[in-house]
Amino acid sequence: MNPKKSNFNERCYSLLRNVPRGKVTTYKALAQKINTKAYRAVGNAMNKNPYAPEVPCHRVVGSDGSMTGFASGIKNKIKMLKSEGIEIQNNKLDLKKYEFKL
């Protein structure tokens, strides 16, 4: 395993642990918080999350509130978010209402 990649992923997971039930963050916000523009690398880290559901990767959405990639499918992501009280319409949520500031 690449220690540098592992360290990046662990930093992503550490931040994501702070996002409470009923709130979301974005790939971009996570990347910015760890001083990178590697949004796709954040997505890759979420895809490989070994700590789910304790590290809630389903709470990471696109910068416009859109439902983006999820290892077990977008339908499951939507189902999980709705179970937390998040309203989703046309595969999007209102970031003004649900975004957690890291």
C-alpha positions as CSV (number, residue, x, y, z in Angstrom):
1,M,0.0,0.0,0.0
2,N,1.2,3.5,-0.8
3,P,1.7,5.3,2.5
4,K,1.2,8.7,0.9
5,K,-2.1,7.6,-0.6
6,S,-3.1,6.0,2.7
7,N,-2.3,9.2,4.6
8,F,-4.5,11.2,2.1
9,N,-7.4,8.8,2.5
10,E,-7.1,8.8,6.3
11,R,-7.1,12.6,6.3
12,C,-10.4,12.5,4.3
13,Y,-11.9,10.0,6.6
14,S,-10.9,11.9,9.7
15,L,-12.7,15.1,8.4
16,L,-15.7,13.2,7.3
17,R,-16.2,11.7,10.7
18,N,-17.3,15.2,11.8
19,V,-20.2,15.5,9.4
20,P,-23.3,14.8,11.5
21,R,-26.4,12.9,10.6
22,G,-28.7,15.0,8.5
23,K,-25.9,17.1,7.0
24,V,-23.6,16.7,4.0
25,T,-20.3,18.0,2.7
26,T,-18.9,18.1,-0.8
27,Y,-15.9,16.5,-2.4
28,K,-14.5,20.0,-3.1
29,A,-14.9,21.1,0.5
30,L,-13.1,18.0,1.8
31,A,-10.3,18.6,-0.7
32,Q,-10.0,22.3,0.2
33,K,-9.9,21.5,3.9
34,I,-6.8,19.3,3.3
35,N,-5.2,22.0,1.0
36,T,-5.6,20.2,-2.3
37,K,-7.6,20.6,-5.5
38,A,-7.7,16.8,-5.9
39,Y,-11.5,16.4,-5.8
40,R,-11.4,13.2,-7.7
41,A,-8.9,11.8,-5.3
42,V,-11.3,12.5,-2.5
43,G,-14.0,10.6,-4.4
44,N,-11.6,7.7,-4.8
45,A,-10.9,7.7,-1.1
46,M,-14.7,7.6,-0.4
47,N,-15.0,4.7,-2.8
48,K,-12.4,2.8,-0.9
49,N,-13.7,3.7,2.6
50,P,-13.0,0.8,4.9
51,Y,-14.7,2.4,7.8
52,A,-18.3,2.7,6.5
53,P,-20.8,3.4,7.9
54,E,-18.8,4.9,10.9
55,V,-17.2,7.2,8.3
56,P,-20.3,8.3,6.4
57,C,-19.2,8.5,2.8
58,H,-22.8,8.7,1.7
59,R,-22.8,12.3,3.2
60,V,-20.5,13.5,0.4
61,V,-22.2,15.1,-2.6
62,G,-21.3,17.2,-5.6
63,S,-20.6,20.9,-5.3
64,D,-24.0,21.7,-6.7
65,G,-25.8,19.3,-4.3
66,S,-26.0,16.6,-6.9
67,M,-26.0,12.9,-6.0
68,T,-22.6,11.7,-7.4
69,G,-20.8,8.3,-7.2
70,F,-21.4,5.9,-4.4
71,A,-19.9,2.4,-4.2
72,S,-23.3,0.7,-3.5
73,G,-25.2,2.9,-6.0
74,I,-26.9,6.3,-6.1
75,K,-30.3,4.8,-5.2
76,N,-28.8,3.5,-1.9
77,K,-27.1,6.9,-1.3
78,I,-30.4,8.7,-1.7
79,K,-32.2,6.1,0.6
80,M,-29.6,6.6,3.3
81,L,-29.7,10.4,3.1
82,K,-33.5,10.4,3.1
83,S,-33.4,8.2,6.2
84,E,-31.5,11.0,7.9
85,G,-34.2,13.6,7.0
86,I,-32.5,15.1,4.0
87,E,-34.9,16.1,1.2
88,I,-33.7,15.2,-2.3
89,Q,-35.5,16.2,-5.5
90,N,-34.3,15.4,-9.0
91,N,-31.2,13.8,-7.5
92,K,-30.2,17.0,-5.8
93,L,-30.3,18.5,-2.3
94,D,-30.2,22.1,-1.1
95,L,-26.7,22.7,0.1
96,K,-27.8,26.0,1.8
97,K,-30.0,23.8,4.0
98,Y,-27.9,20.7,4.5
99,E,-24.2,21.6,4.1
100,F,-22.0,21.1,7.1
101,K,-19.1,23.6,7.1
102,L,-15.9,21.7,7.9
